[in-house]
Amino acid sequence: MTTQYPFLKDELAILEIRKHKWIESEKAGREIGFATAAFDWITQYGQAWLNYRRQQSSSQEFAVSS
């Protein structure tokens, strides 16, 4: 699964998924589980997260090489 969703290797993405799990569990009035939260977060925010992290990574590389 991590090959299909590379951000599952990203500790910051995992933190965001855990926050999403908490928020969605509160809305649902029950525990939704990590897998459900991860699928929902990936579907809603995964591509934007990857774009953000790539941009952040490019900015850091540029700053280091300057």
C-alpha positions as a Python dict, from the first residue, in 0.01 Angstrom:
ca = {
    (1, 'M'): (0, 0, 0),
    (2, 'T'): (287, 241, 67),
    (3, 'T'): (402, 212, -295),
    (4, 'Q'): (61, 317, -416),
    (5, 'Y'): (37, 595, -156),
    (6, 'P'): (391, 724, -93),
    (7, 'F'): (277, 980, 163),
    (8, 'L'): (204, 694, 403),
    (9, 'K'): (582, 694, 452),
    (10, 'D'): (569, 1065, 541),
    (11, 'E'): (543, 1122, 917),
    (12, 'L'): (376, 1461, 863),
    (13, 'A'): (111, 1303, 638),
    (14, 'I'): (46, 1036, 904),
    (15, 'L'): (0, 1314, 1159),
    (16, 'E'): (-251, 1485, 929),
    (17, 'I'): (-438, 1157, 881),
    (18, 'R'): (-456, 1113, 1259),
    (19, 'K'): (-597, 1465, 1296),
    (20, 'H'): (-847, 1389, 1020),
    (21, 'K'): (-943, 1066, 1199),
    (22, 'W'): (-1009, 1254, 1520),
    (23, 'I'): (-1216, 1526, 1350),
    (24, 'E'): (-1421, 1280, 1145),
    (25, 'S'): (-1473, 1052, 1446),
    (26, 'E'): (-1604, 1350, 1644),
    (27, 'K'): (-1842, 1438, 1359),
    (28, 'A'): (-1964, 1078, 1333),
    (29, 'G'): (-1998, 1038, 1709),
    (30, 'R'): (-1797, 716, 1691),
    (31, 'E'): (-1447, 593, 1616),
    (32, 'I'): (-1405, 566, 1237),
    (33, 'G'): (-1068, 386, 1241),
    (34, 'F'): (-735, 470, 1083),
    (35, 'A'): (-798, 287, 755),
    (36, 'T'): (-1124, 472, 692),
    (37, 'A'): (-966, 804, 787),
    (38, 'A'): (-661, 736, 570),
    (39, 'F'): (-875, 646, 268),
    (40, 'D'): (-1091, 955, 318),
    (41, 'W'): (-790, 1185, 369),
    (42, 'I'): (-606, 1040, 68),
    (43, 'T'): (-914, 1084, -148),
    (44, 'Q'): (-977, 1442, -33),
    (45, 'Y'): (-629, 1579, 31),
    (46, 'G'): (-369, 1332, -96),
    (47, 'Q'): (-284, 1495, -427),
    (48, 'A'): (-271, 1844, -276),
    (49, 'W'): (-44, 1708, 1),
    (50, 'L'): (195, 1553, -252),
    (51, 'N'): (206, 1879, -448),
    (52, 'Y'): (272, 2077, -129),
    (53, 'R'): (550, 1844, -14),
    (54, 'R'): (716, 1844, -359),
    (55, 'Q'): (704, 2224, -366),
    (56, 'Q'): (841, 2240, -12),
    (57, 'S'): (1118, 1998, -103),
    (58, 'S'): (1210, 2202, -413),
    (59, 'S'): (1219, 2522, -208),
    (60, 'Q'): (1451, 2365, 48),
    (61, 'E'): (1685, 2232, -223),
    (62, 'F'): (1701, 2577, -380),
    (63, 'A'): (1770, 2741, -45),
    (64, 'V'): (2052, 2497, 30),
    (65, 'S'): (2214, 2540, -310),
    (66, 'S'): (2197, 2921, -302),
}
